[in-house]
């Protein structure tokens, strides 16, 4: 069974390799979806996969890479779309 979440990450999350690191973690976990910077300084991600895979990526998003300072995450469960692969937008 597939799970899909939409995540907004707030804090010092741009200019610190956040998208690159997220893509690496997601690909290693076997997750599908995407990650991108938003104009308001947040990072937005959609992650799809089995429950354990999605949980692994979301756990990473809550801390980010070493240069990040995550102030908070908003995680919303959405309908799976059967997405394939993970990319940076």
N, CA, C and O atoms as a CHARMM CRD file, in Angstrom:
* protein
*
  356
    1    1 UNK  N      0.84500  -1.18800   0.00000 PROA 1      0.00000
    2    1 UNK  CA     0.00000   0.00000   0.00000 PROA 1      0.00000
    3    1 UNK  C      0.88700   1.24600   0.00000 PROA 1      0.00000
    4    1 UNK  O      1.88000   1.31700   0.72400 PROA 1      0.00000
    5    2 UNK  N      0.51800   2.20600  -0.80800 PROA 2      0.00000
    6    2 UNK  CA     1.32200   3.40100  -0.97900 PROA 2      0.00000
    7    2 UNK  C      0.80200   4.55000  -0.12900 PROA 2      0.00000
    8    2 UNK  O     -0.40500   4.71800   0.04300 PROA 2      0.00000
    9    3 UNK  N      1.72400   5.32900   0.39400 PROA 3      0.00000
   10    3 UNK  CA     1.42600   6.52700   1.16600 PROA 3      0.00000
   11    3 UNK  C      2.05300   7.70700   0.43900 PROA 3      0.00000
   12    3 UNK  O      3.12800   7.57600  -0.14700 PROA 3      0.00000
   13    4 UNK  N      1.38700   8.86000   0.47400 PROA 4      0.00000
   14    4 UNK  CA     1.92400  10.07800  -0.13700 PROA 4      0.00000
   15    4 UNK  C      1.71100  11.22200   0.83500 PROA 4      0.00000
   16    4 UNK  O      0.62100  11.39000   1.38200 PROA 4      0.00000
   17    5 UNK  N      2.76400  12.01400   1.04900 PROA 5      0.00000
   18    5 UNK  CA     2.66200  13.17900   1.92700 PROA 5      0.00000
   19    5 UNK  C      3.19700  14.41100   1.22100 PROA 5      0.00000
   20    5 UNK  O      4.07300  14.33700   0.35900 PROA 5      0.00000
   21    6 UNK  N      2.64700  15.53000   1.61100 PROA 6      0.00000
   22    6 UNK  CA     3.10100  16.84800   1.15800 PROA 6      0.00000
   23    6 UNK  C      3.72100  17.50100   2.38200 PROA 6      0.00000
   24    6 UNK  O      3.09700  17.55700   3.44100 PROA 6      0.00000
   25    7 UNK  N      4.96200  18.00000   2.24200 PROA 7      0.00000
   26    7 UNK  CA     5.69800  18.53300   3.39000 PROA 7      0.00000
   27    7 UNK  C      6.21200  19.93200   3.08000 PROA 7      0.00000
   28    7 UNK  O      6.76400  20.17700   2.00700 PROA 7      0.00000
   29    8 UNK  N      6.02800  20.84700   4.02800 PROA 8      0.00000
   30    8 UNK  CA     6.64000  22.17500   3.98500 PROA 8      0.00000
   31    8 UNK  C      7.62400  22.23700   5.14800 PROA 8      0.00000
   32    8 UNK  O      7.26700  21.96100   6.29300 PROA 8      0.00000
   33    9 UNK  N      8.86900  22.60400   4.83900 PROA 9      0.00000
   34    9 UNK  CA     9.92100  22.67700   5.85600 PROA 9      0.00000
   35    9 UNK  C     10.31900  24.14300   6.02900 PROA 9      0.00000
   36    9 UNK  O     10.67200  24.81400   5.06000 PROA 9      0.00000
   37   10 UNK  N     10.25900  24.63400   7.27100 PROA 10     0.00000
   38   10 UNK  CA    10.59400  26.02200   7.58500 PROA 10     0.00000
   39   10 UNK  C     11.90600  26.09300   8.35600 PROA 10     0.00000
   40   10 UNK  O     12.30500  25.14400   9.03000 PROA 10     0.00000
   41   11 UNK  N     12.55800  27.23100   8.24100 PROA 11     0.00000
   42   11 UNK  CA    13.80300  27.46300   8.97100 PROA 11     0.00000
   43   11 UNK  C     14.89200  27.88700   8.01300 PROA 11     0.00000
   44   11 UNK  O     14.61000  28.44400   6.95200 PROA 11     0.00000
   45   12 UNK  N     16.14500  27.62600   8.38300 PROA 12     0.00000
   46   12 UNK  CA    17.27100  27.88100   7.49500 PROA 12     0.00000
   47   12 UNK  C     17.43600  26.63100   6.64400 PROA 12     0.00000
   48   12 UNK  O     18.18300  25.71600   6.99300 PROA 12     0.00000
   49   13 UNK  N     16.72400  26.60900   5.51600 PROA 13     0.00000
   50   13 UNK  CA    16.64400  25.39000   4.70800 PROA 13     0.00000
   51   13 UNK  C     16.99700  25.61700   3.24000 PROA 13     0.00000
   52   13 UNK  O     16.95900  24.67700   2.44600 PROA 13     0.00000
   53   14 UNK  N     17.33800  26.84500   2.87200 PROA 14     0.00000
   54   14 UNK  CA    17.78500  27.11100   1.50900 PROA 14     0.00000
   55   14 UNK  C     19.25000  27.53200   1.54400 PROA 14     0.00000
   56   14 UNK  O     19.70000  28.20600   2.47100 PROA 14     0.00000
   57   15 UNK  N     19.97500  27.12200   0.52200 PROA 15     0.00000
   58   15 UNK  CA    21.39500  27.47000   0.45200 PROA 15     0.00000
   59   15 UNK  C     22.28300  26.60200   1.32700 PROA 15     0.00000
   60   15 UNK  O     23.43900  26.94500   1.57700 PROA 15     0.00000
   61   16 UNK  N     21.75100  25.47800   1.79500 PROA 16     0.00000
   62   16 UNK  CA    22.51600  24.59900   2.69000 PROA 16     0.00000
   63   16 UNK  C     22.56700  23.16400   2.16600 PROA 16     0.00000
   64   16 UNK  O     22.94000  22.25400   2.90600 PROA 16     0.00000
   65   17 UNK  N     22.19900  22.94800   0.90500 PROA 17     0.00000
   66   17 UNK  CA    22.21700  21.60300   0.33100 PROA 17     0.00000
   67   17 UNK  C     21.01700  20.76200   0.69400 PROA 17     0.00000
   68   17 UNK  O     21.05700  19.53800   0.57700 PROA 17     0.00000
   69   18 UNK  N     19.94100  21.40600   1.13700 PROA 18     0.00000
   70   18 UNK  CA    18.76500  20.67700   1.61300 PROA 18     0.00000
   71   18 UNK  C     18.12300  19.84600   0.50900 PROA 18     0.00000
   72   18 UNK  O     17.81800  18.67300   0.72200 PROA 18     0.00000
   73   19 UNK  N     17.91500  20.43000  -0.65800 PROA 19     0.00000
   74   19 UNK  CA    17.26400  19.68700  -1.74900 PROA 19     0.00000
   75   19 UNK  C     18.13300  18.52000  -2.20300 PROA 19     0.00000
   76   19 UNK  O     17.63300  17.41100  -2.39700 PROA 19     0.00000
   77   20 UNK  N     19.42100  18.76300  -2.37200 PROA 20     0.00000
   78   20 UNK  CA    20.32700  17.71000  -2.80100 PROA 20     0.00000
   79   20 UNK  C     20.30800  16.54600  -1.81000 PROA 20     0.00000
   80   20 UNK  O     20.18400  15.38700  -2.20600 PROA 20     0.00000
   81   21 UNK  N     20.43000  16.86000  -0.53200 PROA 21     0.00000
   82   21 UNK  CA    20.44600  15.82000   0.49500 PROA 21     0.00000
   83   21 UNK  C     19.11900  15.07400   0.55300 PROA 21     0.00000
   84   21 UNK  O     19.09800  13.85700   0.73700 PROA 21     0.00000
   85   22 UNK  N     18.01200  15.79500   0.39600 PROA 22     0.00000
   86   22 UNK  CA    16.69500  15.15400   0.39900 PROA 22     0.00000
   87   22 UNK  C     16.58500  14.17400  -0.76300 PROA 22     0.00000
   88   22 UNK  O     16.11000  13.05100  -0.59300 PROA 22     0.00000
   89   23 UNK  N     17.02300  14.60000  -1.93700 PROA 23     0.00000
   90   23 UNK  CA    16.96900  13.71600  -3.10200 PROA 23     0.00000
   91   23 UNK  C     17.79800  12.45800  -2.86700 PROA 23     0.00000
   92   23 UNK  O     17.36600  11.36300  -3.22900 PROA 23     0.00000
   93   24 UNK  N     18.96700  12.59300  -2.27500 PROA 24     0.00000
   94   24 UNK  CA    19.81800  11.43200  -1.99600 PROA 24     0.00000
   95   24 UNK  C     19.14000  10.47100  -1.02300 PROA 24     0.00000
   96   24 UNK  O     19.11400   9.26400  -1.26200 PROA 24     0.00000
   97   25 UNK  N     18.58800  11.00100   0.08000 PROA 25     0.00000
   98   25 UNK  CA    17.91600  10.16700   1.07800 PROA 25     0.00000
   99   25 UNK  C     16.70700   9.47700   0.45300 PROA 25     0.00000
  100   25 UNK  O     16.49300   8.28300   0.66600 PROA 25     0.00000
  101   26 UNK  N     15.92000  10.22000  -0.31200 PROA 26     0.00000
  102   26 UNK  CA    14.72000   9.65400  -0.92900 PROA 26     0.00000
  103   26 UNK  C     15.06700   8.54400  -1.91200 PROA 26     0.00000
  104   26 UNK  O     14.42100   7.49600  -1.92500 PROA 26     0.00000
  105   27 UNK  N     16.07500   8.77300  -2.72600 PROA 27     0.00000
  106   27 UNK  CA    16.48000   7.74000  -3.70400 PROA 27     0.00000
  107   27 UNK  C     17.01200   6.49900  -2.99600 PROA 27     0.00000
  108   27 UNK  O     16.69800   5.37700  -3.39400 PROA 27     0.00000
  109   28 UNK  N     17.81100   6.69100  -1.95400 PROA 28     0.00000
  110   28 UNK  CA    18.33000   5.54500  -1.19200 PROA 28     0.00000
  111   28 UNK  C     17.20000   4.76500  -0.53700 PROA 28     0.00000
  112   28 UNK  O     17.26700   3.54000  -0.42700 PROA 28     0.00000
  113   29 UNK  N     16.16900   5.46900  -0.10600 PROA 29     0.00000
  114   29 UNK  CA    15.03500   4.82300   0.54600 PROA 29     0.00000
  115   29 UNK  C     14.07800   4.18100  -0.45600 PROA 29     0.00000
  116   29 UNK  O     13.25000   3.35200  -0.07900 PROA 29     0.00000
  117   30 UNK  N     14.18900   4.56300  -1.73700 PROA 30     0.00000
  118   30 UNK  CA    13.28000   4.03900  -2.75000 PROA 30     0.00000
  119   30 UNK  C     11.97800   4.81500  -2.85500 PROA 30     0.00000
  120   30 UNK  O     10.97700   4.29300  -3.34500 PROA 30     0.00000
  121   31 UNK  N     11.99100   6.07000  -2.39300 PROA 31     0.00000
  122   31 UNK  CA    10.78900   6.91100  -2.43000 PROA 31     0.00000
  123   31 UNK  C     10.63600   7.57000  -3.79500 PROA 31     0.00000
  124   31 UNK  O     11.60900   7.74300  -4.53000 PROA 31     0.00000
  125   32 UNK  N      9.41700   7.92900  -4.11500 PROA 32     0.00000
  126   32 UNK  CA     9.11400   8.70800  -5.31300 PROA 32     0.00000
  127   32 UNK  C      8.69900  10.10100  -4.86500 PROA 32     0.00000
  128   32 UNK  O      8.35400  10.30800  -3.70100 PROA 32     0.00000
  129   33 UNK  N      8.73400  11.06700  -5.80200 PROA 33     0.00000
  130   33 UNK  CA     8.26000  12.41000  -5.49700 PROA 33     0.00000
  131   33 UNK  C      9.21900  13.47300  -5.96800 PROA 33     0.00000
  132   33 UNK  O      9.93800  13.29500  -6.95000 PROA 33     0.00000
  133   34 UNK  N      9.22200  14.58500  -5.25300 PROA 34     0.00000
  134   34 UNK  CA    10.04600  15.72900  -5.65000 PROA 34     0.00000
  135   34 UNK  C     10.28900  16.64800  -4.46500 PROA 34     0.00000
  136   34 UNK  O      9.63500  16.54500  -3.42700 PROA 34     0.00000
  137   35 UNK  N     11.25900  17.56100  -4.64900 PROA 35     0.00000
  138   35 UNK  CA    11.58000  18.57200  -3.64300 PROA 35     0.00000
  139   35 UNK  C     11.91800  19.86400  -4.37700 PROA 35     0.00000
  140   35 UNK  O     12.50300  19.82700  -5.46000 PROA 35     0.00000
  141   36 UNK  N     11.55500  21.00300  -3.79900 PROA 36     0.00000
  142   36 UNK  CA    11.88500  22.28800  -4.41900 PROA 36     0.00000
  143   36 UNK  C     11.93500  23.38900  -3.37000 PROA 36     0.00000
  144   36 UNK  O     11.33900  23.28200  -2.29800 PROA 36     0.00000
  145   37 UNK  N     12.66700  24.45900  -3.71100 PROA 37     0.00000
  146   37 UNK  CA    12.66100  25.67700  -2.90700 PROA 37     0.00000
  147   37 UNK  C     11.43400  26.48600  -3.26700 PROA 37     0.00000
  148   37 UNK  O     10.99900  26.49500  -4.41800 PROA 37     0.00000
  149   38 UNK  N     10.87600  27.16900  -2.27000 PROA 38     0.00000
  150   38 UNK  CA     9.75500  28.07000  -2.52500 PROA 38     0.00000
  151   38 UNK  C     10.22200  29.51000  -2.31900 PROA 38     0.00000
  152   38 UNK  O     11.16200  29.75700  -1.56300 PROA 38     0.00000
  153   39 UNK  N      9.56500  30.46100  -2.99100 PROA 39     0.00000
  154   39 UNK  CA     9.97600  31.86300  -2.88800 PROA 39     0.00000
  155   39 UNK  C      9.95700  32.41900  -1.45800 PROA 39     0.00000
  156   39 UNK  O     10.66900  33.37800  -1.16000 PROA 39     0.00000
  157   40 UNK  N      9.14900  31.82400  -0.57800 PROA 40     0.00000
  158   40 UNK  CA     9.05000  32.33200   0.79300 PROA 40     0.00000
  159   40 UNK  C     10.17600  31.83000   1.70300 PROA 40     0.00000
  160   40 UNK  O     10.16500  32.10900   2.90200 PROA 40     0.00000
  161   41 UNK  N     11.15500  31.08700   1.14500 PROA 41     0.00000
  162   41 UNK  CA    12.28700  30.61400   1.93900 PROA 41     0.00000
  163   41 UNK  C     12.10500  29.22100   2.51300 PROA 41     0.00000
  164   41 UNK  O     13.00800  28.70600   3.17200 PROA 41     0.00000
  165   42 UNK  N     10.95600  28.60000   2.27500 PROA 42     0.00000
  166   42 UNK  CA    10.72900  27.24000   2.75000 PROA 42     0.00000
  167   42 UNK  C     11.13500  26.24600   1.66700 PROA 42     0.00000
  168   42 UNK  O     11.40100  26.61700   0.52300 PROA 42     0.00000
  169   43 UNK  N     11.17500  24.98700   2.05300 PROA 43     0.00000
  170   43 UNK  CA    11.37400  23.88800   1.10700 PROA 43     0.00000
  171   43 UNK  C     10.09000  23.07300   1.10400 PROA 43     0.00000
  172   43 UNK  O      9.51400  22.80000   2.15600 PROA 43     0.00000
  173   44 UNK  N      9.65200  22.69100  -0.07800 PROA 44     0.00000
  174   44 UNK  CA     8.43200  21.90600  -0.25500 PROA 44     0.00000
  175   44 UNK  C      8.81200  20.55600  -0.84500 PROA 44     0.00000
  176   44 UNK  O      9.64800  20.48400  -1.74600 PROA 44     0.00000
  177   45 UNK  N      8.20300  19.48400  -0.34100 PROA 45     0.00000
  178   45 UNK  CA     8.48300  18.14700  -0.86100 PROA 45     0.00000
  179   45 UNK  C      7.19900  17.33500  -0.89900 PROA 45     0.00000
  180   45 UNK  O      6.29200  17.51900  -0.08800 PROA 45     0.00000
  181   46 UNK  N      7.15400  16.43700  -1.86200 PROA 46     0.00000
  182   46 UNK  CA     6.12500  15.41100  -1.92900 PROA 46     0.00000
  183   46 UNK  C      6.86700  14.08400  -1.93600 PROA 46     0.00000
  184   46 UNK  O      7.78700  13.87500  -2.72700 PROA 46     0.00000
  185   47 UNK  N      6.45200  13.18600  -1.04000 PROA 47     0.00000
  186   47 UNK  CA     7.12500  11.89800  -0.89500 PROA 47     0.00000
  187   47 UNK  C      6.08700  10.79400  -0.96600 PROA 47     0.00000
  188   47 UNK  O      5.05900  10.84600  -0.29000 PROA 47     0.00000
  189   48 UNK  N      6.36800   9.78700  -1.79800 PROA 48     0.00000
  190   48 UNK  CA     5.43200   8.68000  -1.96900 PROA 48     0.00000
  191   48 UNK  C      6.18500   7.35900  -1.89500 PROA 48     0.00000
  192   48 UNK  O      7.29800   7.23000  -2.40600 PROA 48     0.00000
  193   49 UNK  N      5.55900   6.38400  -1.25200 PROA 49     0.00000
  194   49 UNK  CA     6.14200   5.05000  -1.12600 PROA 49     0.00000
  195   49 UNK  C      5.40700   4.28400  -0.04500 PROA 49     0.00000
  196   49 UNK  O      4.33500   4.69100   0.40300 PROA 49     0.00000
  197   50 UNK  N      5.99500   3.16200   0.37300 PROA 50     0.00000
  198   50 UNK  CA     5.35500   2.43700   1.47600 PROA 50     0.00000
  199   50 UNK  C      5.56300   3.23700   2.76600 PROA 50     0.00000
  200   50 UNK  O      6.36500   4.17000   2.80700 PROA 50     0.00000
  201   51 UNK  N      4.83800   2.86400   3.80100 PROA 51     0.00000
  202   51 UNK  CA     4.85700   3.63700   5.05100 PROA 51     0.00000
  203   51 UNK  C      6.27200   3.84100   5.60400 PROA 51     0.00000
  204   51 UNK  O      6.63000   4.95200   5.99400 PROA 51     0.00000
  205   52 UNK  N      7.07600   2.77000   5.63900 PROA 52     0.00000
  206   52 UNK  CA     8.42800   2.86800   6.20700 PROA 52     0.00000
  207   52 UNK  C      9.31500   3.78900   5.37200 PROA 52     0.00000
  208   52 UNK  O     10.11900   4.54300   5.92100 PROA 52     0.00000
  209   53 UNK  N      9.17600   3.73100   4.06700 PROA 53     0.00000
  210   53 UNK  CA     9.97000   4.57700   3.17200 PROA 53     0.00000
  211   53 UNK  C      9.62600   6.04300   3.37200 PROA 53     0.00000
  212   53 UNK  O     10.51400   6.88400   3.50500 PROA 53     0.00000
  213   54 UNK  N      8.34700   6.34300   3.39400 PROA 54     0.00000
  214   54 UNK  CA     7.90500   7.72900   3.57700 PROA 54     0.00000
  215   54 UNK  C      8.33500   8.23400   4.94500 PROA 54     0.00000
  216   54 UNK  O      8.79900   9.36700   5.07100 PROA 54     0.00000
  217   55 UNK  N      8.18700   7.41600   5.95300 PROA 55     0.00000
  218   55 UNK  CA     8.58100   7.81600   7.31300 PROA 55     0.00000
  219   55 UNK  C     10.07400   8.13600   7.37300 PROA 55     0.00000
  220   55 UNK  O     10.47200   9.10100   8.02600 PROA 55     0.00000
  221   56 UNK  N     10.90800   7.33400   6.69500 PROA 56     0.00000
  222   56 UNK  CA    12.36200   7.58300   6.68600 PROA 56     0.00000
  223   56 UNK  C     12.68800   8.94900   6.08400 PROA 56     0.00000
  224   56 UNK  O     13.51400   9.68700   6.62100 PROA 56     0.00000
  225   57 UNK  N     12.03700   9.28300   4.96300 PROA 57     0.00000
  226   57 UNK  CA    12.31700  10.56600   4.31200 PROA 57     0.00000
  227   57 UNK  C     11.77000  11.72100   5.16100 PROA 57     0.00000
  228   57 UNK  O     12.44200  12.74000   5.31700 PROA 57     0.00000
  229   58 UNK  N     10.57800  11.57500   5.70000 PROA 58     0.00000
  230   58 UNK  CA    10.00200  12.63400   6.53800 PROA 58     0.00000
  231   58 UNK  C     10.85800  12.85600   7.78000 PROA 58     0.00000
  232   58 UNK  O     11.05200  13.99600   8.20200 PROA 58     0.00000
  233   59 UNK  N     11.36700  11.79000   8.36200 PROA 59     0.00000
  234   59 UNK  CA    12.26200  11.94100   9.51900 PROA 59     0.00000
  235   59 UNK  C     13.48500  12.77100   9.14500 PROA 59     0.00000
  236   59 UNK  O     13.93000  13.61300   9.92600 PROA 59     0.00000
  237   60 UNK  N     14.03100  12.53300   7.94700 PROA 60     0.00000
  238   60 UNK  CA    15.16300  13.33900   7.48800 PROA 60     0.00000
  239   60 UNK  C     14.74800  14.80100   7.31500 PROA 60     0.00000
  240   60 UNK  O     15.47900  15.70500   7.72200 PROA 60     0.00000
  241   61 UNK  N     13.58700  15.03500   6.71700 PROA 61     0.00000
  242   61 UNK  CA    13.11900  16.40900   6.48700 PROA 61     0.00000
  243   61 UNK  C     12.95700  17.18200   7.79200 PROA 61     0.00000
  244   61 UNK  O     13.07000  18.40800   7.80200 PROA 61     0.00000
  245   62 UNK  N     12.70000  16.49800   8.86200 PROA 62     0.00000
  246   62 UNK  CA    12.52200  17.16100  10.16200 PROA 62     0.00000
  247   62 UNK  C     13.84100  17.66500  10.74900 PROA 62     0.00000
  248   62 UNK  O     13.83800  18.49100  11.66200 PROA 62     0.00000
  249   63 UNK  N     14.97200  17.17100  10.22700 PROA 63     0.00000
  250   63 UNK  CA    16.27300  17.63300  10.71100 PROA 63     0.00000
  251   63 UNK  C     17.11200  18.24900   9.59800 PROA 63     0.00000
  252   63 UNK  O     17.80000  19.24500   9.81900 PROA 63     0.00000
  253   64 UNK  N     17.06000  17.66300   8.40100 PROA 64     0.00000
  254   64 UNK  CA    17.80900  18.16800   7.26100 PROA 64     0.00000
  255   64 UNK  C     19.28800  17.87000   7.35900 PROA 64     0.00000
  256   64 UNK  O     19.73200  17.20000   8.29100 PROA 64     0.00000
  257   65 UNK  N     20.06100  18.37200   6.38900 PROA 65     0.00000
  258   65 UNK  CA    21.50600  18.17100   6.41100 PROA 65     0.00000
  259   65 UNK  C     22.15600  19.01500   7.50500 PROA 65     0.00000
  260   65 UNK  O     21.49000  19.82300   8.15300 PROA 65     0.00000
  261   66 UNK  N     23.44900  18.82500   7.70400 PROA 66     0.00000
  262   66 UNK  CA    24.14000  19.46400   8.82900 PROA 66     0.00000
  263   66 UNK  C     24.08800  20.99100   8.81400 PROA 66     0.00000
  264   66 UNK  O     24.10000  21.59700   9.88600 PROA 66     0.00000
  265   67 UNK  N     24.03100  21.63600   7.65800 PROA 67     0.00000
  266   67 UNK  CA    23.99700  23.09200   7.60500 PROA 67     0.00000
  267   67 UNK  C     22.63000  23.70700   7.82000 PROA 67     0.00000
  268   67 UNK  O     22.50900  24.92600   7.94300 PROA 67     0.00000
  269   68 UNK  N     21.59900  22.87700   7.86700 PROA 68     0.00000
  270   68 UNK  CA    20.22400  23.37100   8.01400 PROA 68     0.00000
  271   68 UNK  C     19.86200  23.57300   9.48100 PROA 68     0.00000
  272   68 UNK  O     20.45200  22.97100  10.37900 PROA 68     0.00000
  273   69 UNK  N     18.87900  24.43500   9.69400 PROA 69     0.00000
  274   69 UNK  CA    18.28300  24.61400  11.01600 PROA 69     0.00000
  275   69 UNK  C     16.77000  24.59600  10.81100 PROA 69     0.00000
  276   69 UNK  O     16.15300  25.63000  10.55700 PROA 69     0.00000
  277   70 UNK  N     16.18800  23.41100  10.92600 PROA 70     0.00000
  278   70 UNK  CA    14.75100  23.24800  10.68400 PROA 70     0.00000
  279   70 UNK  C     13.98500  23.78700  11.88400 PROA 70     0.00000
  280   70 UNK  O     14.19300  23.35800  13.01900 PROA 70     0.00000
  281   71 UNK  N     13.09400  24.73600  11.60800 PROA 71     0.00000
  282   71 UNK  CA    12.26700  25.32700  12.66400 PROA 71     0.00000
  283   71 UNK  C     10.92500  24.62000  12.78600 PROA 71     0.00000
  284   71 UNK  O     10.26300  24.72200  13.81900 PROA 71     0.00000
  285   72 UNK  N     10.52100  23.91300  11.75200 PROA 72     0.00000
  286   72 UNK  CA     9.25500  23.20000  11.81100 PROA 72     0.00000
  287   72 UNK  C      8.91400  22.56300  10.47400 PROA 72     0.00000
  288   72 UNK  O      9.42300  22.96300   9.42700 PROA 72     0.00000
  289   73 UNK  N      8.04700  21.56600  10.53100 PROA 73     0.00000
  290   73 UNK  CA     7.57400  20.90000   9.32100 PROA 73     0.00000
  291   73 UNK  C      6.06100  20.74600   9.40200 PROA 73     0.00000
  292   73 UNK  O      5.50500  20.45100  10.46000 PROA 73     0.00000
  293   74 UNK  N      5.41600  20.95000   8.27900 PROA 74     0.00000
  294   74 UNK  CA     3.98600  20.68500   8.16100 PROA 74     0.00000
  295   74 UNK  C      3.84400  19.49900   7.22700 PROA 74     0.00000
  296   74 UNK  O      4.23400  19.57400   6.06100 PROA 74     0.00000
  297   75 UNK  N      3.29000  18.40500   7.72500 PROA 75     0.00000
  298   75 UNK  CA     3.14500  17.18200   6.94700 PROA 75     0.00000
  299   75 UNK  C      1.66700  16.88400   6.76600 PROA 75     0.00000
  300   75 UNK  O      0.92700  16.75700   7.74200 PROA 75     0.00000
  301   76 UNK  N      1.24000  16.77300   5.51100 PROA 76     0.00000
  302   76 UNK  CA    -0.15000  16.49100   5.18400 PROA 76     0.00000
  303   76 UNK  C     -0.21000  15.23800   4.32500 PROA 76     0.00000
  304   76 UNK  O      0.49800  15.13800   3.32300 PROA 76     0.00000
  305   77 UNK  N     -1.04200  14.28800   4.70600 PROA 77     0.00000
  306   77 UNK  CA    -1.23700  13.08700   3.89700 PROA 77     0.00000
  307   77 UNK  C     -2.17900  13.42000   2.75100 PROA 77     0.00000
  308   77 UNK  O     -3.23500  14.01900   2.95300 PROA 77     0.00000
  309   78 UNK  N     -1.78500  13.02300   1.54500 PROA 78     0.00000
  310   78 UNK  CA    -2.59000  13.25500   0.34500 PROA 78     0.00000
  311   78 UNK  C     -2.75000  11.93100  -0.39100 PROA 78     0.00000
  312   78 UNK  O     -2.11100  10.94000  -0.03600 PROA 78     0.00000
  313   79 UNK  N     -3.59500  11.90800  -1.40700 PROA 79     0.00000
  314   79 UNK  CA    -3.85400  10.68400  -2.16000 PROA 79     0.00000
  315   79 UNK  C     -2.64000  10.28200  -2.99800 PROA 79     0.00000
  316   79 UNK  O     -2.06100  11.11800  -3.69200 PROA 79     0.00000
  317   80 UNK  N     -2.25100   9.00000  -2.93500 PROA 80     0.00000
  318   80 UNK  CA    -1.15000   8.52200  -3.76200 PROA 80     0.00000
  319   80 UNK  C     -1.47200   8.66400  -5.25000 PROA 80     0.00000
  320   80 UNK  O     -2.63000   8.57300  -5.65700 PROA 80     0.00000
  321   81 UNK  N     -0.42900   8.88800  -6.05300 PROA 81     0.00000
  322   81 UNK  CA    -0.60200   9.04900  -7.49700 PROA 81     0.00000
  323   81 UNK  C      0.18700   8.01900  -8.30000 PROA 81     0.00000
  324   81 UNK  O      0.14100   8.02100  -9.53000 PROA 81     0.00000
  325   82 UNK  N      0.90200   7.14900  -7.61400 PROA 82     0.00000
  326   82 UNK  CA     1.70100   6.16300  -8.32300 PROA 82     0.00000
  327   82 UNK  C      2.91900   6.76800  -8.99500 PROA 82     0.00000
  328   82 UNK  O      3.38400   6.27600 -10.02300 PROA 82     0.00000
  329   83 UNK  N      3.43100   7.83800  -8.40400 PROA 83     0.00000
  330   83 UNK  CA     4.58600   8.54300  -8.96600 PROA 83     0.00000
  331   83 UNK  C      5.81500   7.63500  -8.98500 PROA 83     0.00000
  332   83 UNK  O      5.97100   6.76700  -8.12600 PROA 83     0.00000
  333   84 UNK  N      6.67400   7.84300  -9.96200 PROA 84     0.00000
  334   84 UNK  CA     7.91200   7.06700 -10.10800 PROA 84     0.00000
  335   84 UNK  C      9.11600   8.01400 -10.02400 PROA 84     0.00000
  336   84 UNK  O      9.07600   9.12500 -10.55400 PROA 84     0.00000
  337   85 UNK  N     10.16600   7.57600  -9.36900 PROA 85     0.00000
  338   85 UNK  CA    11.39500   8.34800  -9.29000 PROA 85     0.00000
  339   85 UNK  C     11.29300   9.54700  -8.35800 PROA 85     0.00000
  340   85 UNK  O     10.19500   9.95200  -7.97700 PROA 85     0.00000
  341   86 UNK  N     12.42400  10.10500  -7.99800 PROA 86     0.00000
  342   86 UNK  CA    12.47200  11.28000  -7.13500 PROA 86     0.00000
  343   86 UNK  C     13.37900  12.30400  -7.79900 PROA 86     0.00000
  344   86 UNK  O     14.45500  11.96500  -8.29100 PROA 86     0.00000
  345   87 UNK  N     12.93900  13.56800  -7.81300 PROA 87     0.00000
  346   87 UNK  CA    13.69700  14.60700  -8.50000 PROA 87     0.00000
  347   87 UNK  C     13.63000  15.92700  -7.74600 PROA 87     0.00000
  348   87 UNK  O     12.75100  16.15200  -6.91500 PROA 87     0.00000
  349   88 UNK  N     14.58700  16.79100  -8.06300 PROA 88     0.00000
  350   88 UNK  CA    14.58000  18.16700  -7.58200 PROA 88     0.00000
  351   88 UNK  C     13.93700  19.02400  -8.65300 PROA 88     0.00000
  352   88 UNK  O     14.28800  18.93500  -9.83000 PROA 88     0.00000
  353   89 UNK  N     13.00700  19.84200  -8.24500 PROA 89     0.00000
  354   89 UNK  CA    12.33600  20.74700  -9.18800 PROA 89     0.00000
  355   89 UNK  C     12.98600  22.09500  -9.14300 PROA 89     0.00000
  356   89 UNK  O     12.57300  23.00400  -9.86200 PROA 89     0.00000
